[in-house]
Amino acid sequence: MTLNAELRVTRGTFSLDLDVTIAPGEVVALLGPNGAGKSTALRTLAGLLPLTSGHITVGESTWDGPDAFLPAEKRPIGVVFQDYLLFAHMSALENVAFGLRSRGTRKAEARAAAARWLDRVGLDGYEQAKPRALSGGQAQRVALARALVTGPSLLLLDEPLAALDASTRLQVRSELSRHLADFGGHTLLVTHDPLDAMVLADRLVILEGGRAVQSGPPAEVARQPRTDYVANLVGLNFFRGKASGTRVDLDGGGGLTIAEPAEGPVHVVFPPNAVSLHAEKPEGSPRNVWPVTVAAIEQHAHTTRVRLDGPPDVLADITTATLAELRLRPGDELWAAVKATEVHVYPA
Ligand SMILES: Nc1ncnc2c1ncn2[C@@H]1O[C@H](COP(=O)(O)OP(=O)(O)OP(=O)(O)O)[C@@H](O)[C@H]1O
């Protein structure tokens, strides 16, 4: 039973036009900048916002379409919201049992199922705790148990880890990944955290301005970004240009030599650690060498990332040793070098 959706919605001047297919057991991440339309898409699937046109079908059943609209409470869905939206006056057990109770399950049965789910998410012993007594990670697990206890066909996760601090997030992310692997239904994850998307999803759909600009398995999207937003997300240097043999003239100015000949419009990518920086122009190697000016220096955990103005503008990751040797400061003029064999080119 595949979920098939053509989500077309107009909200004021904004329009969403997005096709989504999710196979059973598949986790699709909808990733995009603020205002791209991620929440709008999620709300249509949840039944909180009717489509202007298009449809949502799951197997034989139509949730939204020209002649049908299944309201939110009738849809077999589970939702985890960013801030979890747990009922403050209810215990963890009552929160999880709530979905079953409101679908008519008898009290004892609902509570037994809720207790099993709390146990599954590692919250055995917390049945009577009220949400305010739970940590962020625990509240997230209650929200997940509440979403899954009804055995939904579609699980919607709306920035499910955004409220957690970094270390809790790491742990909850790997727990969530295990629960998603066990879940046989369809999952849509909405996020603007690339790491959540890469770790949790089987497939990414990148949304910009209400349109899908790229989709595919995480590794493929990371290897071949098609927009600046995606390249930025995955931390690659990304250019558009026109190839002629082993030369690419970049749209933004400057040019690069590539190892494999290509023709016509291309995307060009290389990782920041493929860029070396030199105080003097390096001579005699078959490399791309061009003058750059240091725009900014950012310290990351194990490397230093240098933003350089070109053309072409480029990101370079350098070691602490190189940083010390070059004594970099914004405004410094240097030479950037990249081997032709490190430059990855694919048709635009
Ligand atoms: N009730 C509304 N009426 C009219 N326009 C709206 C309404 N809600 C949202 N929009 C517009 O729809 C567009 C998409 O918003 P949406 O919240 O879906 O984006 P998003 O990708 O979820 O962003 P964020 O990451 O900031 O949550 C925005 O331009 C927003 O201004």
The ligand as an SDF file (V2000), in Angstrom:
LIG
                    3D

 31 33  0  0  0  0  0  0  0  0999 V2000
   -2.2780   30.6690    7.2300 N   0  0  0  0  0  0  0  0  0  0  0  0
   -1.5410   31.0970    6.2170 C   0  0  0  0  0  0  0  0  0  0  0  0
   -2.0350   31.9700    5.3180 N   0  0  0  0  0  0  0  0  0  0  0  0
   -1.2970   32.4040    4.2830 C   0  0  0  0  0  0  0  0  0  0  0  0
   -0.0270   32.0440    4.0780 N   0  0  0  0  0  0  0  0  0  0  0  0
    0.5320   31.1880    4.9380 C   0  0  0  0  0  0  0  0  0  0  0  0
   -0.1800   30.6620    6.0490 C   0  0  0  0  0  0  0  0  0  0  0  0
    0.6390   29.8260    6.7090 N   0  0  0  0  0  0  0  0  0  0  0  0
    1.8150   29.8270    6.0520 C   0  0  0  0  0  0  0  0  0  0  0  0
    1.7430   30.6390    4.9870 N   0  0  0  0  0  0  0  0  0  0  0  0
    2.8310   30.8790    4.0190 C   0  0  0  0  0  0  0  0  0  0  0  0
    3.1400   29.6630    3.3890 O   0  0  0  0  0  0  0  0  0  0  0  0
    4.5320   29.5820    3.1190 C   0  0  0  0  0  0  0  0  0  0  0  0
    5.0780   28.2560    3.5900 C   0  0  0  0  0  0  0  0  0  0  0  0
    5.0450   28.1840    5.0030 O   0  0  0  0  0  0  0  0  0  0  0  0
    5.3830   26.8670    5.7910 P   0  0  0  0  0  0  0  0  0  0  0  0
    5.1170   27.1290    7.2280 O   0  0  0  0  0  0  0  0  0  0  0  0
    4.6910   25.7110    5.1870 O   0  0  0  0  0  0  0  0  0  0  0  0
    6.9400   26.7330    5.5240 O   0  0  0  0  0  0  0  0  0  0  0  0
    7.9860   25.8120    6.2890 P   0  0  0  0  0  0  0  0  0  0  0  0
    8.8540   25.2180    5.2270 O   0  0  0  0  0  0  0  0  0  0  0  0
    7.2950   24.8630    7.1950 O   0  0  0  0  0  0  0  0  0  0  0  0
    8.8190   26.8640    7.1070 O   0  0  0  0  0  0  0  0  0  0  0  0
    9.4790   26.7390    8.5790 P   0  0  0  0  0  0  0  0  0  0  0  0
   10.6930   25.8990    8.4050 O   0  0  0  0  0  0  0  0  0  0  0  0
    9.8120   28.1580    8.8960 O   0  0  0  0  0  0  0  0  0  0  0  0
    8.4530   26.1450    9.4760 O   0  0  0  0  0  0  0  0  0  0  0  0
    5.1670   30.7860    3.7850 C   0  0  0  0  0  0  0  0  0  0  0  0
    5.4620   31.7160    2.7660 O   0  0  0  0  0  0  0  0  0  0  0  0
    4.1090   31.3100    4.7060 C   0  0  0  0  0  0  0  0  0  0  0  0
    4.1920   32.7190    4.7910 O   0  0  0  0  0  0  0  0  0  0  0  0
  1  2  1  0
  2  3  1  0
  2  7  2  0
  3  4  2  0
  4  5  1  0
  5  6  2  0
  6  7  1  0
  6 10  1  0
  7  8  1  0
  8  9  2  0
  9 10  1  0
 10 11  1  0
 11 12  1  0
 11 30  1  0
 12 13  1  0
 13 14  1  0
 13 28  1  0
 14 15  1  0
 15 16  1  0
 16 17  2  0
 16 18  1  0
 16 19  1  0
 19 20  1  0
 20 21  2  0
 20 22  1  0
 20 23  1  0
 23 24  1  0
 24 25  2  0
 24 26  1  0
 24 27  1  0
 28 29  1  0
 28 30  1  0
 30 31  1  0
M  END
$$$$
